[in-house]
Amino acid sequence: MRVTVVFTAIVLMAPAPSWAQSPQLAPRTTLPAHVMCADMLVPAMPVPALRIKGAHHEGTRLALTRGDVAVVMRTPGDGLEVGQRYLVRRLPVGAQAILPKEGGYVPVRTPGWVTITALDDMNAMAHVDFACDAIEPDDYLEPYVEVRLPTPAATAAAPDFSDRIQILPGADGRQMFANGDSFSVARGADQGVAVGAYFAIYRDRRDGMPLVHVGEAIVTDTAPASAKLLLMTATDAVGITDIAVPRP
């Protein structure tokens, strides 16, 4: 009994991984995993190199969750090594898989992330460390990049109304967002957007009245052509017809 108690105490004292820690950036507790699990919006369809072959399991399984083992199909020169971590991504299907017109985006889902635990010339085994959704055959791997949530500043600069940025649809075409939600805008690292940058959200009522302030957001993750923002405060539901104005 005493050994069990000591072991339990050690486990409880062990530091949690950074994606499990819980800074308060919004009215709801926000974890790095929440940001990492949000869809990534890209302007062109990715070309995967490493794909999930299936589950390493005694039965036939089409979905994997945390703690399961996935089989990864190897490719020549893939550079896989034991201990490497990868994000698991999923390409859109159906209507969402149609390449958008110029200036549009396609959503790439992140079902979770894995660690390579064993490999041979044909296959690699990967432990599912975290599952945002069921991981399925044909999902693909990308190098793991851990999100570190920014620390909100006490004050922010005045909005630059000369620069107005489009708010993009969320997961499954979602068009409205509330306090604590993640959403994306049509500007990313290639245009100078950095983690920790502030944006004010405004609404143009299109009735000749001045813009109406409806929220505040902070950048939590960036891609080359888009950025994920966390909605920290909102006086109304923020929609894709609203605009994001940087606070430089």
C-alpha positions as CSV (number, residue, x, y, z in Angstrom):
1,M,0.0,0.0,0.0
2,R,2.8,2.4,0.9
3,V,4.6,1.8,-2.4
4,T,1.3,2.6,-4.2
5,V,0.9,5.8,-2.3
6,V,4.5,6.9,-3.0
7,F,4.1,6.1,-6.8
8,T,0.9,8.0,-7.0
9,A,2.4,11.0,-5.3
10,I,5.3,11.0,-7.8
11,V,2.9,10.8,-10.7
12,L,0.9,13.7,-9.4
13,M,4.1,15.8,-9.0
14,A,5.3,15.1,-12.5
15,P,5.0,18.2,-14.8
16,A,2.4,18.0,-17.5
17,P,3.4,18.4,-21.1
18,S,3.0,22.0,-22.3
19,W,0.0,21.0,-24.5
20,A,-1.8,19.9,-21.3
21,Q,-1.2,23.1,-19.3
22,S,-4.0,25.6,-19.0
23,P,-3.3,29.4,-19.3
24,Q,-6.3,31.6,-19.2
25,L,-6.4,33.5,-22.5
26,A,-10.2,33.6,-22.8
27,P,-13.3,33.1,-20.7
28,R,-12.9,29.4,-21.1
29,T,-9.7,27.6,-20.2
30,T,-7.6,27.3,-23.4
31,L,-5.0,24.6,-23.9
32,P,-2.3,24.4,-26.7
33,A,-4.1,21.2,-27.8
34,H,-7.2,23.2,-28.5
35,V,-5.3,25.3,-31.0
36,M,-3.4,22.4,-32.5
37,C,-6.6,20.5,-33.1
38,A,-8.3,23.4,-34.9
39,D,-8.4,23.0,-38.7
40,M,-5.4,24.5,-40.6
41,L,-6.4,26.5,-43.7
42,V,-4.1,26.3,-46.7
43,P,-4.3,27.9,-50.2
44,A,-3.3,24.7,-52.0
45,M,-3.8,21.0,-51.5
46,P,-0.8,19.4,-49.7
47,V,1.0,16.5,-51.3
48,P,1.5,13.9,-48.5
49,A,4.6,11.7,-48.3
50,L,4.0,9.6,-45.2
51,R,0.5,8.0,-44.6
52,I,-1.2,5.9,-41.9
53,K,-1.6,2.4,-43.2
54,G,-3.9,1.2,-40.4
55,A,-4.1,0.1,-36.8
56,H,-1.6,-2.4,-35.3
57,H,-4.3,-4.5,-33.6
58,E,-5.5,-8.1,-33.4
59,G,-8.8,-7.1,-34.9
60,T,-9.7,-5.0,-38.0
61,R,-10.0,-1.4,-36.9
62,L,-10.6,1.7,-39.0
63,A,-10.2,4.3,-36.2
64,L,-7.4,4.8,-33.7
65,T,-7.5,6.9,-30.5
66,R,-5.1,7.8,-27.8
67,G,-2.9,4.9,-26.7
68,D,-3.4,2.9,-29.9
69,V,-0.5,2.0,-32.3
70,A,-0.7,3.0,-35.9
71,V,1.3,1.5,-38.8
72,V,2.9,4.0,-41.1
73,M,3.8,3.1,-44.6
74,R,7.5,3.9,-45.2
75,T,8.8,5.6,-48.3
76,P,12.4,5.7,-49.6
77,G,14.5,8.4,-47.9
78,D,11.7,9.3,-45.5
79,G,14.2,9.9,-42.6
80,L,12.0,8.2,-40.0
81,E,13.7,7.5,-36.7
82,V,12.5,6.1,-33.4
83,G,11.4,8.9,-31.0
84,Q,10.3,11.3,-33.7
85,R,7.0,13.0,-33.3
86,Y,4.5,13.8,-36.0
87,L,1.3,15.7,-36.4
88,V,-1.4,13.6,-38.1
89,R,-3.3,15.5,-40.8
90,R,-6.3,14.7,-43.0
91,L,-7.0,16.1,-46.5
92,P,-10.5,17.3,-47.1
93,V,-12.9,15.2,-49.1
94,G,-16.0,15.8,-51.2
95,A,-16.9,19.4,-51.9
96,Q,-14.3,20.7,-49.5
97,A,-11.6,19.0,-51.6
98,I,-12.3,21.1,-54.6
99,L,-9.5,23.6,-55.0
100,P,-10.9,27.1,-54.3
101,K,-10.7,30.0,-56.7
102,E,-7.7,32.2,-56.4
103,G,-7.4,33.7,-52.9
104,G,-9.4,30.8,-51.3
105,Y,-8.4,28.1,-48.8
106,V,-9.0,24.4,-48.2
107,P,-9.3,23.0,-44.6
108,V,-6.8,20.4,-43.4
109,R,-7.9,18.6,-40.3
110,T,-5.5,17.5,-37.4
111,P,-6.8,14.3,-35.9
112,G,-3.9,14.1,-33.4
113,W,-0.2,13.4,-33.1
114,V,2.0,10.3,-32.8
115,T,5.5,9.2,-31.8
116,I,7.5,6.7,-33.9
117,T,8.3,3.7,-31.6
118,A,9.7,1.0,-34.0
119,L,10.5,0.6,-37.7
120,D,11.7,-1.8,-40.4
121,D,12.3,-1.4,-44.1
122,M,8.6,-1.5,-45.0
123,N,6.7,-0.1,-42.0
124,A,6.9,2.0,-38.9
125,M,5.0,1.8,-35.6
126,A,3.6,5.0,-34.1
127,H,2.1,5.4,-30.7
128,V,-0.9,7.8,-30.7
129,D,0.0,10.4,-28.1
130,F,-3.1,12.5,-28.5
131,A,-6.3,12.3,-30.5
132,C,-8.4,15.3,-31.4
133,D,-10.6,13.0,-33.5
134,A,-10.4,9.4,-34.7
135,I,-7.2,8.8,-36.7
136,E,-7.9,6.8,-39.8
137,P,-6.1,5.0,-42.6
138,D,-4.8,7.3,-45.3
139,D,-4.3,10.2,-42.9
140,Y,-0.8,11.6,-43.3
141,L,2.1,12.8,-41.2
142,E,3.9,16.1,-40.9
143,P,6.7,17.1,-38.6
144,Y,5.4,17.9,-35.1
145,V,5.5,21.6,-34.1
146,E,4.2,22.3,-30.6
147,V,2.1,25.4,-30.1
148,R,3.0,27.6,-27.2
149,L,0.3,30.0,-26.2
150,P,1.3,33.6,-25.9
151,T,1.1,35.7,-22.8
152,P,-1.5,38.5,-23.2
153,A,-0.1,42.0,-22.8
154,A,-1.6,44.4,-20.4
155,T,-2.2,46.9,-23.1
156,A,-2.5,46.8,-26.9
157,A,-1.9,49.4,-29.6
158,A,-4.6,51.3,-31.4
159,P,-6.2,49.4,-34.4
160,D,-4.8,50.2,-37.8
161,F,-8.0,50.7,-39.8
162,S,-6.1,51.0,-43.1
163,D,-5.5,47.2,-42.9
164,R,-8.6,45.0,-42.9
165,I,-8.3,41.2,-43.0
166,Q,-10.9,38.6,-43.9
167,I,-12.1,36.1,-41.3
168,L,-12.2,32.6,-42.7
169,P,-14.8,29.8,-42.2
170,G,-14.0,27.3,-39.4
171,A,-14.3,23.5,-39.1
172,D,-17.0,22.0,-41.3
173,G,-17.8,25.4,-42.7
174,R,-18.5,27.1,-39.4
175,Q,-19.3,30.8,-39.8
176,M,-19.8,32.1,-36.3
177,F,-17.5,32.1,-33.2
178,A,-17.9,32.9,-29.5
179,N,-15.7,33.8,-26.6
180,G,-12.9,31.2,-26.3
181,D,-13.2,29.9,-29.9
182,S,-10.4,29.6,-32.4
183,F,-10.8,30.9,-35.9
184,S,-8.5,31.8,-38.8
185,V,-7.8,34.9,-40.8
186,A,-6.5,35.2,-44.4
187,R,-3.0,36.3,-43.5
188,G,-0.1,34.4,-42.1
189,A,3.6,34.2,-41.4
190,D,4.6,35.1,-45.0
191,Q,2.8,38.4,-44.5
192,G,4.5,39.1,-41.1
193,V,1.8,37.8,-38.7
194,A,3.4,36.4,-35.6
195,V,2.2,34.5,-32.5
196,G,1.0,37.0,-29.9
197,A,-0.1,39.7,-32.3
198,Y,-3.4,41.3,-31.4
199,F,-6.4,41.9,-33.7
200,A,-9.6,43.9,-33.0
201,I,-12.7,42.5,-34.6
202,Y,-15.1,45.0,-36.1
203,R,-18.5,44.8,-37.9
204,D,-19.4,46.9,-40.9
205,R,-23.2,47.2,-40.8
206,R,-23.1,48.6,-44.3
207,D,-25.7,51.2,-43.4
208,G,-23.5,54.3,-43.4
209,M,-22.7,53.9,-39.7
210,P,-19.1,53.7,-38.4
211,L,-17.6,50.3,-37.8
212,V,-18.8,48.6,-34.6
213,H,-16.2,46.9,-32.3
214,V,-17.4,43.3,-31.5
215,G,-14.3,41.5,-30.1
216,E,-10.6,41.1,-29.4
217,A,-8.4,38.2,-30.5
218,I,-4.8,37.1,-30.2
219,V,-2.7,35.0,-32.7
220,T,-1.9,31.5,-31.3
221,D,-0.5,29.8,-34.4
222,T,0.6,30.7,-37.9
223,A,0.8,29.0,-41.3
224,P,2.4,30.6,-44.3
225,A,-0.8,32.1,-45.7
226,S,-3.2,32.0,-42.7
227,A,-3.2,32.4,-38.9
228,K,-5.2,31.0,-36.0
229,L,-6.6,33.5,-33.6
230,L,-8.2,32.9,-30.2
231,L,-11.3,35.1,-29.5
232,M,-10.6,36.5,-26.1
233,T,-13.6,38.8,-25.7
234,A,-16.8,39.3,-27.8
235,T,-19.9,41.5,-27.4
236,D,-21.7,39.4,-30.0
237,A,-21.1,36.3,-32.1
238,V,-18.2,37.0,-34.5
239,G,-18.9,36.0,-38.1
240,I,-17.0,35.6,-41.4
241,T,-18.6,38.9,-42.6
242,D,-16.8,40.7,-39.8
243,I,-13.3,42.0,-40.3
244,A,-10.0,41.6,-38.3
245,V,-8.0,44.8,-37.8
246,P,-4.4,44.5,-36.5
247,R,-3.2,46.3,-33.4
248,P,0.4,46.8,-34.5
